[in-house]
Amino acid sequence: MGQAARQKQICELIAQRGECSIEELVERFGVSGMTVRRDLQALADVGKVIRTHGGAALAERVSFEFEFLNRVRENQAAKSAIAAAAAAQIEEGESVMLDSGTTTLELAKRLRGRRRLTVITSSLPIAAQLQYDSQIEVLLLGGRLRASSPDLAGALTESNLETLRADAAFLGADAIDGRGEVYQESPEVARMLARMAASAGRVYVVADGSKLGKTALWRFGRLAEWTALITDAAADRALLAALKKAGVRVIKAG
């Protein structure tokens, strides 16, 4: 087998599995470890794979995972404080909707060990966090798996929400302006969050101070029509005062 054909097959194999070790490729193609390393480097040089310790992974997968982990780590202290304040709003035996944001993921971690909860979510990481907690029933909304995030969205997700009614919903936001209008960058996510809000008795928006005083492309609701905004202690005081004047209840975490 020629070099070009081998590299093509290596790339196809990594695409199927997501990641392959040098040892696996040596055994599969019957070549030396040095040859496999040269092939992987050639594929990495043109952006088709990313070298890992002892092998290579699909470039798109690594980029996606890195981006998601970065979002999880952003403003971690603020998200943790907001999650604690949000968890305090949830009573035993309630049903709760959690969107697919990283702040609601932090909230999900704080729900482990709570008794008789039902959690409804479109987030695969949240479902994984709560999967083995015997006291929590997890309902994972169906839908299309988004390419840019580990969650579900689309018409099927919205249709499923129409049949549900939760005690409370906790929603993230990409931006909140000074009038209390709440925004998302993605139209799919915006529609889903609006549907979640309509399907819950109480609606909380969980957003750190970096999201305040901004707008994004798609508006999906107004804070004054919902239960409260939960934000962190570092949020701009003038912005919070403007929101309160607009009729928004603000819960400041920490």
Backbone as CSV, one residue per row, in Angstrom:
resi,resn,N_x,N_y,N_z,CA_x,CA_y,CA_z,C_x,C_y,C_z
1,MET,0.845,-1.199,0.000,0.000,0.000,0.000,0.881,1.250,0.000
2,GLY,0.568,2.191,-0.850,1.352,3.404,-0.929,1.066,4.339,0.238
3,GLN,1.950,5.321,0.383,1.831,6.254,1.507,0.508,7.022,1.478
4,ALA,0.126,7.539,0.301,-1.099,8.327,0.200,-2.330,7.499,0.557
5,ALA,-2.376,6.254,0.049,-3.517,5.378,0.341,-3.570,5.031,1.819
6,ARG,-2.388,4.783,2.406,-2.343,4.440,3.838,-2.814,5.623,4.692
7,GLN,-2.341,6.814,4.361,-2.745,7.980,5.133,-4.240,8.240,5.002
8,LYS,-4.786,7.980,3.813,-6.228,8.137,3.622,-6.999,7.179,4.520
9,GLN,-6.533,5.917,4.587,-7.209,4.931,5.423,-7.034,5.237,6.910
10,ILE,-5.848,5.732,7.278,-5.617,6.121,8.677,-6.605,7.219,9.067
11,CYS,-6.758,8.196,8.198,-7.673,9.301,8.472,-9.109,8.807,8.598
12,GLU,-9.500,7.885,7.737,-10.852,7.325,7.788,-11.068,6.532,9.074
13,LEU,-10.054,5.777,9.504,-10.160,4.979,10.722,-10.302,5.887,11.950
14,ILE,-9.500,6.950,11.997,-9.583,7.883,13.121,-10.943,8.586,13.125
15,ALA,-11.468,8.881,11.935,-12.787,9.515,11.850,-13.869,8.596,12.398
16,GLN,-13.734,7.281,12.153,-14.713,6.316,12.649,-14.642,6.172,14.163
17,ARG,-13.413,6.105,14.685,-13.233,5.816,16.118,-13.091,7.062,16.978
18,GLY,-12.750,8.183,16.365,-12.508,9.397,17.126,-11.063,9.558,17.539
19,GLU,-10.395,8.423,17.814,-8.990,8.470,18.247,-8.374,7.083,18.037
20,CYS,-7.097,7.026,17.688,-6.375,5.761,17.517,-4.968,5.906,18.099
21,SER,-4.453,4.808,18.637,-3.087,4.810,19.143,-2.123,4.386,18.044
22,ILE,-0.852,4.722,18.231,0.179,4.301,17.277,0.226,2.780,17.201
23,GLU,0.113,2.105,18.344,0.169,0.637,18.368,-0.948,0.028,17.529
24,GLU,-2.165,0.587,17.624,-3.284,0.088,16.826,-3.008,0.240,15.333
25,LEU,-2.443,1.373,14.957,-2.183,1.632,13.547,-1.043,0.780,13.013
26,VAL,-0.037,0.538,13.843,1.064,-0.352,13.449,0.525,-1.734,13.147
27,GLU,-0.340,-2.249,14.042,-0.901,-3.587,13.861,-1.830,-3.631,12.653
28,ARG,-2.603,-2.588,12.468,-3.587,-2.575,11.378,-2.914,-2.532,10.008
29,PHE,-1.842,-1.737,9.873,-1.260,-1.522,8.547,0.060,-2.264,8.335
30,GLY,0.563,-2.924,9.379,1.766,-3.726,9.210,3.005,-2.924,8.856
31,VAL,3.121,-1.720,9.407,4.288,-0.869,9.166,4.934,-0.549,10.511
32,SER,6.064,0.117,10.466,6.781,0.440,11.693,6.137,1.618,12.422
33,GLY,6.485,1.735,13.704,6.006,2.864,14.475,6.488,4.189,13.907
34,MET,7.714,4.208,13.394,8.250,5.427,12.805,7.444,5.840,11.582
35,THR,7.044,4.870,10.777,6.237,5.170,9.588,4.885,5.748,9.989
36,VAL,4.256,5.145,11.010,2.963,5.647,11.479,3.104,7.071,12.005
37,ARG,4.181,7.327,12.743,4.391,8.684,13.281,4.534,9.709,12.150
38,ARG,5.257,9.312,11.101,5.407,10.223,9.959,4.057,10.469,9.284
39,ASP,3.257,9.397,9.142,1.931,9.545,8.549,1.058,10.480,9.388
40,LEU,1.067,10.283,10.696,0.246,11.121,11.577,0.689,12.576,11.540
41,GLN,1.993,12.791,11.476,2.491,14.156,11.423,2.079,14.825,10.113
42,ALA,2.113,14.042,9.013,1.697,14.584,7.722,0.219,14.965,7.754
43,LEU,-0.604,14.129,8.385,-2.032,14.428,8.497,-2.279,15.616,9.429
44,ALA,-1.480,15.714,10.488,-1.601,16.846,11.414,-1.199,18.146,10.738
45,ASP,-0.199,18.082,9.870,0.292,19.289,9.196,-0.770,19.920,8.295
46,VAL,-1.694,19.109,7.799,-2.753,19.652,6.937,-4.085,19.784,7.693
47,GLY,-4.035,19.599,9.026,-5.195,19.860,9.864,-6.247,18.791,9.919
48,LYS,-5.930,17.570,9.450,-6.933,16.508,9.452,-7.018,15.775,10.785
49,VAL,-5.908,15.690,11.508,-5.895,15.065,12.823,-5.097,15.947,13.771
50,ILE,-5.202,15.648,15.049,-4.382,16.299,16.071,-3.602,15.215,16.799
51,ARG,-2.308,15.425,16.913,-1.470,14.448,17.606,-1.813,14.438,19.089
52,THR,-1.917,13.254,19.661,-2.121,13.080,21.094,-0.969,12.259,21.644
53,HIS,-0.939,12.114,22.963,0.109,11.288,23.559,-0.097,9.837,23.135
54,GLY,0.760,9.350,22.281,0.678,7.952,21.854,-0.230,7.690,20.685
55,GLY,-0.682,8.739,19.974,-1.562,8.493,18.839,-2.054,9.772,18.214
56,ALA,-3.317,9.748,17.761,-3.912,10.931,17.135,-5.414,10.859,17.276
57,ALA,-6.061,12.035,17.225,-7.517,12.135,17.320,-8.031,13.009,16.198
58,LEU,-9.322,12.859,15.927,-9.954,13.659,14.888,-9.908,15.132,15.290
59,ALA,-9.455,15.971,14.394,-9.256,17.389,14.721,-10.551,18.046,15.171
60,GLU,-11.666,17.760,14.486,-12.929,18.392,14.843,-13.354,18.004,16.247
61,ARG,-13.149,16.751,16.631,-13.556,16.292,17.959,-12.753,16.987,19.037
62,VAL,-11.444,17.062,18.856,-10.596,17.689,19.867,-10.930,19.164,20.000
63,SER,-11.138,19.840,18.871,-11.487,21.253,18.893,-12.798,21.468,19.635
64,PHE,-13.788,20.609,19.378,-15.087,20.711,20.037,-14.958,20.520,21.537
65,GLU,-14.239,19.466,21.968,-14.092,19.185,23.388,-13.336,20.304,24.094
66,PHE,-12.310,20.840,23.430,-11.519,21.913,24.028,-12.385,23.161,24.214
67,GLU,-13.204,23.468,23.199,-14.069,24.645,23.277,-15.078,24.493,24.405
68,PHE,-15.679,23.301,24.540,-16.660,23.088,25.593,-16.019,23.186,26.976
69,LEU,-14.839,22.579,27.150,-14.154,22.664,28.438,-13.787,24.099,28.773
70,ASN,-13.391,24.869,27.769,-13.089,26.283,27.995,-14.324,27.028,28.500
71,ARG,-15.476,26.731,27.900,-16.702,27.399,28.334,-17.067,27.001,29.763
72,VAL,-16.834,25.744,30.111,-17.108,25.283,31.475,-16.239,26.034,32.480
73,ARG,-14.980,26.296,32.106,-14.031,26.910,33.030,-14.154,28.422,33.125
74,GLU,-14.818,29.067,32.164,-14.950,30.517,32.183,-15.753,30.958,33.401
75,ASN,-15.250,31.978,34.115,-15.961,32.548,35.268,-16.447,31.468,36.237
76,GLN,-15.566,30.507,36.521,-15.970,29.343,37.300,-16.461,29.709,38.696
77,ALA,-15.776,30.648,39.364,-16.181,31.030,40.722,-17.581,31.637,40.720
78,ALA,-17.854,32.495,39.729,-19.183,33.108,39.632,-20.250,32.055,39.357
79,LYS,-19.960,31.124,38.457,-20.935,30.072,38.143,-21.226,29.204,39.359
80,SER,-20.195,28.920,40.147,-20.377,28.101,41.342,-21.275,28.805,42.356
81,ALA,-21.057,30.108,42.547,-21.881,30.872,43.485,-23.327,30.957,43.005
82,ILE,-23.499,31.190,41.704,-24.847,31.264,41.137,-25.555,29.923,41.279
83,ALA,-24.842,28.835,41.028,-25.426,27.498,41.143,-25.897,27.230,42.566
84,ALA,-25.112,27.659,43.560,-25.503,27.461,44.960,-26.787,28.230,45.271
85,ALA,-26.878,29.482,44.788,-28.078,30.280,45.022,-29.285,29.684,44.289
86,ALA,-29.047,29.144,43.089,-30.130,28.529,42.322,-30.631,27.262,43.006
87,ALA,-29.712,26.453,43.518,-30.095,25.209,44.187,-30.982,25.483,45.396
88,ALA,-30.762,26.628,46.038,-31.561,26.986,47.207,-33.014,27.302,46.851
89,GLN,-33.296,27.514,45.579,-34.664,27.809,45.138,-35.468,26.540,44.854
90,ILE,-34.839,25.385,44.937,-35.477,24.123,44.545,-35.874,23.334,45.792
91,GLU,-37.140,22.937,45.845,-37.661,22.184,46.987,-37.684,20.686,46.675
92,GLU,-37.647,19.891,47.728,-37.739,18.436,47.589,-39.025,18.061,46.862
93,GLY,-38.909,17.120,45.947,-40.075,16.623,45.229,-40.469,17.423,44.004
94,GLU,-39.709,18.468,43.666,-40.081,19.304,42.527,-39.568,18.741,41.204
95,SER,-40.172,19.228,40.139,-39.679,18.949,38.788,-39.009,20.218,38.280
96,VAL,-37.842,20.045,37.670,-36.995,21.177,37.321,-36.498,21.022,35.892
97,MET,-36.600,22.094,35.110,-36.016,22.119,33.774,-34.674,22.839,33.823
98,LEU,-33.667,22.232,33.223,-32.343,22.840,33.140,-31.946,22.941,31.677
99,ASP,-31.545,24.125,31.259,-31.103,24.261,29.873,-29.694,23.699,29.720
100,SER,-29.094,23.907,28.572,-27.821,23.245,28.264,-26.604,24.117,28.547
101,GLY,-26.745,25.163,29.335,-25.620,26.051,29.611,-24.642,25.471,30.620
102,THR,-23.488,26.097,30.730,-22.469,25.626,31.664,-22.798,26.017,33.105
103,THR,-23.587,27.080,33.314,-24.009,27.424,34.673,-25.036,26.421,35.181
104,THR,-25.940,25.989,34.315,-26.904,24.970,34.735,-26.227,23.612,34.922
105,LEU,-25.126,23.365,34.234,-24.345,22.156,34.488,-23.786,22.195,35.908
106,GLU,-23.312,23.355,36.324,-22.814,23.509,37.691,-23.953,23.312,38.696
107,LEU,-25.139,23.806,38.365,-26.301,23.595,39.215,-26.629,22.110,39.336
108,ALA,-26.576,21.394,38.219,-26.871,19.958,38.243,-25.956,19.215,39.214
109,LYS,-24.691,19.591,39.257,-23.756,18.951,40.184,-24.202,19.132,41.628
110,ARG,-24.820,20.290,41.912,-25.252,20.583,43.278,-26.580,19.904,43.630
111,LEU,-27.235,19.329,42.646,-28.484,18.627,42.915,-28.271,17.165,43.283
112,ARG,-27.074,16.655,43.047,-26.808,15.254,43.393,-27.007,15.049,44.890
113,GLY,-27.727,13.998,45.234,-28.009,13.719,46.636,-29.306,14.317,47.139
114,ARG,-29.917,15.206,46.341,-31.214,15.766,46.730,-32.293,14.703,46.528
115,ARG,-33.370,14.800,47.291,-34.375,13.740,47.295,-35.554,14.066,46.383
116,ARG,-35.983,13.020,45.671,-37.236,13.032,44.894,-37.333,14.212,43.939
117,LEU,-36.308,14.392,43.135,-36.342,15.431,42.114,-36.551,14.799,40.745
118,THR,-37.201,15.536,39.870,-37.252,15.188,38.457,-36.563,16.312,37.693
119,VAL,-35.558,15.958,36.913,-34.811,16.944,36.143,-35.063,16.697,34.661
120,ILE,-35.512,17.731,33.985,-35.788,17.676,32.548,-34.743,18.539,31.861
121,THR,-34.031,17.974,30.899,-32.939,18.733,30.290,-32.704,18.322,28.846
122,SER,-32.079,19.211,28.104,-31.639,18.923,26.738,-30.130,18.712,26.690
123,SER,-29.482,18.723,27.855,-28.025,18.679,27.934,-27.519,17.269,28.209
124,LEU,-26.657,16.770,27.343,-26.054,15.458,27.571,-25.134,15.460,28.797
125,PRO,-24.294,16.494,29.018,-23.470,16.506,30.231,-24.292,16.527,31.517
126,ILE,-25.402,17.249,31.533,-26.251,17.261,32.729,-26.859,15.887,32.966
127,ALA,-27.351,15.264,31.910,-27.909,13.909,32.051,-26.861,12.945,32.590
128,ALA,-25.626,13.067,32.112,-24.550,12.196,32.576,-24.226,12.454,34.046
129,GLN,-24.281,13.717,34.473,-23.992,14.056,35.868,-24.979,13.390,36.821
130,LEU,-26.236,13.286,36.413,-27.296,12.831,37.314,-27.745,11.394,37.058
131,GLN,-27.149,10.757,36.073,-27.618,9.454,35.602,-27.719,8.405,36.705
132,TYR,-26.757,8.365,37.604,-26.698,7.279,38.590,-27.196,7.695,39.966
133,ASP,-27.832,8.849,40.064,-28.412,9.279,41.337,-29.808,8.667,41.456
134,SER,-29.979,7.766,42.409,-31.227,7.008,42.519,-32.405,7.876,42.966
135,GLN,-32.139,9.047,43.531,-33.203,9.915,44.011,-33.679,10.910,42.943
136,ILE,-32.989,10.941,41.828,-33.324,11.912,40.778,-33.746,11.185,39.505
137,GLU,-34.927,11.507,39.037,-35.379,10.978,37.747,-34.995,11.977,36.665
138,VAL,-34.310,11.513,35.644,-33.831,12.390,34.582,-34.640,12.127,33.314
139,LEU,-35.222,13.186,32.766,-35.906,13.116,31.481,-35.066,13.885,30.472
140,LEU,-34.487,13.167,29.530,-33.668,13.793,28.493,-34.547,14.086,27.289
141,LEU,-34.682,15.362,26.963,-35.511,15.761,25.834,-34.922,15.245,24.528
142,GLY,-35.770,14.764,23.657,-35.300,14.319,22.354,-35.014,15.500,21.445
143,GLY,-34.406,15.222,20.317,-34.125,16.283,19.360,-32.882,16.017,18.555
144,ARG,-32.451,17.031,17.829,-31.261,16.925,16.990,-30.029,17.284,17.801
145,LEU,-29.009,16.439,17.723,-27.757,16.716,18.427,-27.031,17.835,17.699
146,ARG,-26.800,18.931,18.398,-26.143,20.076,17.769,-24.673,19.792,17.520
147,ALA,-24.158,20.270,16.398,-22.766,20.032,16.045,-21.820,20.831,16.925
148,SER,-22.277,21.975,17.441,-21.388,22.881,18.164,-21.444,22.735,19.670
149,SER,-22.303,21.850,20.187,-22.477,21.749,21.631,-23.091,20.392,21.965
150,PRO,-22.766,19.820,23.145,-23.287,18.489,23.486,-24.707,18.546,24.041
151,ASP,-25.634,19.004,23.219,-27.019,19.096,23.662,-27.955,18.942,22.477
152,LEU,-29.245,18.845,22.786,-30.271,18.583,21.781,-31.133,19.817,21.574
153,ALA,-31.571,20.028,20.346,-32.410,21.182,20.026,-33.225,20.855,18.789
154,GLY,-34.081,21.791,18.393,-34.856,21.608,17.181,-36.329,21.383,17.437
155,ALA,-37.054,21.100,16.360,-38.513,20.994,16.417,-38.976,19.880,17.352
156,LEU,-38.275,18.742,17.372,-38.680,17.632,18.232,-38.524,18.010,19.707
157,THR,-37.437,18.708,20.040,-37.231,19.161,21.414,-38.365,20.087,21.838
158,GLU,-38.692,21.046,20.983,-39.756,21.996,21.298,-41.111,21.289,21.419
159,SER,-41.347,20.299,20.573,-42.599,19.544,20.628,-42.704,18.762,21.933
160,ASN,-41.617,18.165,22.376,-41.619,17.436,23.643,-41.941,18.360,24.813
161,LEU,-41.416,19.584,24.760,-41.643,20.533,25.853,-43.114,20.937,25.960
162,GLU,-43.824,20.897,24.852,-45.235,21.286,24.866,-46.081,20.338,25.701
163,THR,-45.607,19.108,25.909,-46.377,18.126,26.675,-45.983,18.099,28.153
164,LEU,-45.030,18.937,28.569,-44.510,18.887,29.929,-44.863,20.150,30.706
165,ARG,-44.900,20.003,32.024,-45.088,21.142,32.916,-44.202,20.922,34.138
166,ALA,-43.255,21.817,34.347,-42.309,21.703,35.455,-42.604,22.763,36.504
167,ASP,-42.162,22.496,37.732,-42.309,23.490,38.788,-41.422,24.701,38.538
168,ALA,-40.209,24.456,38.032,-39.266,25.560,37.831,-38.370,25.286,36.637
169,ALA,-37.910,26.352,36.012,-36.931,26.261,34.923,-35.767,27.188,35.243
170,PHE,-34.566,26.719,34.930,-33.355,27.517,35.107,-32.691,27.646,33.741
171,LEU,-32.633,28.882,33.250,-32.202,29.132,31.886,-30.967,30.027,31.870
172,GLY,-30.047,29.717,31.001,-28.905,30.589,30.792,-29.221,31.639,29.747
173,ALA,-28.275,32.545,29.530,-28.459,33.600,28.531,-27.096,34.017,28.005
174,ASP,-27.056,34.391,26.740,-25.823,34.951,26.174,-25.697,36.433,26.484
175,ALA,-26.836,37.102,26.704,-26.809,38.543,26.973,-28.117,38.973,27.612
176,ILE,-28.026,40.039,28.437,-29.200,40.647,29.062,-28.996,42.158,29.004
177,ASP,-29.931,42.877,28.417,-29.732,44.325,28.310,-30.288,45.051,29.537
178,GLY,-30.134,46.368,29.576,-30.517,47.147,30.739,-32.002,47.200,31.002
179,ARG,-32.818,46.813,30.023,-34.272,46.767,30.199,-34.753,45.397,30.662
180,GLY,-33.811,44.436,30.740,-34.194,43.091,31.161,-34.591,42.171,30.030
181,GLU,-34.307,42.564,28.788,-34.535,41.667,27.656,-33.419,40.618,27.634
182,VAL,-33.782,39.370,27.370,-32.847,38.256,27.459,-32.592,37.693,26.067
183,TYR,-31.314,37.428,25.756,-30.915,37.093,24.385,-30.086,35.803,24.313
184,GLN,-30.130,35.213,23.120,-29.290,34.071,22.772,-28.710,34.285,21.379
185,GLU,-27.524,33.742,21.143,-26.921,33.819,19.807,-27.570,32.849,18.836
186,SER,-28.018,31.706,19.328,-28.571,30.662,18.462,-30.092,30.754,18.392
187,PRO,-30.670,30.817,17.190,-32.136,30.847,17.097,-32.780,29.569,17.612
188,GLU,-32.142,28.427,17.371,-32.669,27.151,17.868,-32.749,27.146,19.386
189,VAL,-31.658,27.566,20.032,-31.629,27.578,21.492,-32.615,28.609,22.033
190,ALA,-32.706,29.765,21.380,-33.652,30.789,21.816,-35.084,30.263,21.803
191,ARG,-35.467,29.573,20.744,-36.824,29.014,20.665,-37.053,27.982,21.765
192,MET,-36.051,27.158,22.000,-36.189,26.119,23.025,-36.328,26.736,24.415
193,LEU,-35.528,27.765,24.712,-35.597,28.394,26.029,-36.934,29.093,26.231
194,ALA,-37.457,29.722,25.194,-38.778,30.331,25.292,-39.836,29.277,25.588
195,ARG,-39.692,28.110,24.970,-40.627,27.012,25.211,-40.480,26.472,26.635
196,MET,-39.244,26.379,27.124,-39.021,25.955,28.506,-39.683,26.917,29.480
197,ALA,-39.500,28.202,29.241,-40.089,29.212,30.118,-41.610,29.091,30.153
198,ALA,-42.214,28.828,28.993,-43.665,28.705,28.917,-44.170,27.441,29.604
199,SER,-43.277,26.487,29.830,-43.663,25.189,30.396,-43.327,25.063,31.875
200,ALA,-42.974,26.164,32.532,-42.562,26.103,33.932,-43.354,27.094,34.772
201,GLY,-43.603,26.715,36.027,-44.306,27.595,36.933,-43.466,28.773,37.384
202,ARG,-42.186,28.508,37.647,-41.250,29.563,38.026,-40.094,29.537,37.033
203,VAL,-39.608,30.717,36.658,-38.528,30.793,35.676,-37.410,31.669,36.239
204,TYR,-36.221,31.088,36.336,-35.039,31.805,36.794,-34.032,31.867,35.646
205,VAL,-33.454,33.028,35.441,-32.344,33.146,34.502,-31.060,33.188,35.318
206,VAL,-30.126,32.303,34.992,-28.852,32.229,35.706,-27.769,32.762,34.775
207,ALA,-27.163,33.874,35.165,-26.182,34.520,34.283,-25.211,35.337,35.120
208,ASP,-23.910,35.168,34.867,-22.932,35.955,35.605,-22.881,37.383,35.065
209,GLY,-22.190,38.253,35.803,-22.180,39.670,35.485,-21.645,40.013,34.115
210,SER,-20.834,39.127,33.532,-20.273,39.414,32.209,-21.336,39.423,31.116
211,LYS,-22.522,38.849,31.394,-23.590,38.795,30.391,-24.494,40.025,30.435
212,LEU,-24.355,40.858,31.472,-25.268,41.980,31.661,-24.843,43.201,30.848
213,GLY,-25.848,43.982,30.450,-25.570,45.191,29.681,-25.219,44.919,28.236
214,LYS,-25.613,43.760,27.724,-25.273,43.370,26.357,-26.517,42.893,25.627
215,THR,-26.401,42.770,24.325,-27.451,42.172,23.515,-26.835,41.098,22.619
216,ALA,-27.681,40.232,22.105,-27.271,39.231,21.118,-28.348,39.198,20.034
217,LEU,-28.240,38.285,19.119,-29.081,38.323,17.924,-30.553,38.025,18.188
218,TRP,-30.822,37.050,19.093,-32.196,36.561,19.244,-32.707,36.829,20.665
219,ARG,-33.787,37.589,20.756,-34.424,37.848,22.052,-35.459,36.754,22.323
220,PHE,-35.444,36.192,23.532,-36.407,35.124,23.807,-37.246,35.369,25.058
221,GLY,-37.118,36.521,25.712,-37.969,36.778,26.863,-37.577,38.026,27.616
222,ARG,-38.397,38.357,28.649,-38.154,39.516,29.503,-38.101,39.073,30.950
223,LEU,-37.078,39.524,31.661,-36.891,39.126,33.055,-38.072,39.538,33.931
224,ALA,-38.665,40.695,33.654,-39.758,41.188,34.489,-40.967,40.250,34.462
225,GLU,-41.081,39.418,33.429,-42.202,38.484,33.314,-41.905,37.150,33.984
226,TRP,-40.673,36.984,34.452,-40.268,35.729,35.064,-39.974,35.909,36.550
227,THR,-39.514,34.856,37.194,-39.389,34.877,38.660,-38.220,35.718,39.136
228,ALA,-37.035,35.494,38.581,-35.864,36.225,39.075,-34.672,36.021,38.157
229,LEU,-33.747,36.954,38.260,-32.398,36.798,37.708,-31.483,36.413,38.855
230,ILE,-30.695,35.357,38.677,-29.684,34.977,39.667,-28.328,35.279,39.057
231,THR,-27.601,36.197,39.672,-26.302,36.588,39.149,-25.291,36.637,40.281
232,ASP,-24.045,36.982,39.957,-22.988,36.924,40.975,-22.770,38.292,41.603
233,ALA,-22.009,38.309,42.689,-21.788,39.520,43.471,-21.003,40.575,42.709
234,ALA,-20.268,40.169,41.675,-19.451,41.123,40.923,-20.225,41.845,39.833
235,ALA,-21.503,41.536,39.667,-22.300,42.182,38.619,-22.375,43.694,38.863
236,ASP,-22.379,44.456,37.786,-22.379,45.914,37.871,-23.614,46.424,38.635
237,ARG,-23.358,47.238,39.666,-24.457,47.708,40.515,-25.438,48.595,39.764
238,ALA,-24.923,49.441,38.891,-25.806,50.330,38.137,-26.734,49.535,37.222
239,LEU,-26.197,48.495,36.607,-27.027,47.651,35.745,-28.095,46.922,36.555
240,LEU,-27.699,46.421,37.722,-28.675,45.734,38.569,-29.756,46.699,39.039
241,ALA,-29.358,47.939,39.352,-30.345,48.941,39.769,-31.330,49.234,38.636
242,ALA,-30.830,49.311,37.412,-31.701,49.545,36.257,-32.673,48.390,36.061
243,LEU,-32.187,47.167,36.264,-33.052,45.998,36.118,-34.140,45.990,37.192
244,LYS,-33.758,46.310,38.415,-34.754,46.354,39.492,-35.808,47.414,39.195
245,LYS,-35.366,48.548,38.655,-36.306,49.632,38.301,-37.268,49.180,37.217
246,ALA,-36.792,48.253,36.371,-37.632,47.720,35.298,-38.535,46.588,35.784
247,GLY,-38.534,46.322,37.090,-39.431,45.319,37.657,-38.842,43.936,37.790
248,VAL,-37.511,43.829,37.709,-36.848,42.525,37.775,-36.457,42.222,39.224
249,ARG,-36.780,41.040,39.677,-36.299,40.570,40.965,-34.886,40.013,40.750
250,VAL,-33.920,40.489,41.539,-32.537,40.059,41.406,-32.094,39.313,42.650
251,ILE,-31.563,38.113,42.458,-30.944,37.350,43.543,-29.453,37.387,43.296
252,LYS,-28.737,38.022,44.213,-27.289,38.157,44.039,-26.605,37.042,44.825
253,ALA,-25.848,36.199,44.141,-25.174,35.061,44.769,-23.917,35.518,45.495
254,GLY,-23.565,34.789,46.528,-22.345,35.119,47.258,-22.512,36.315,48.148
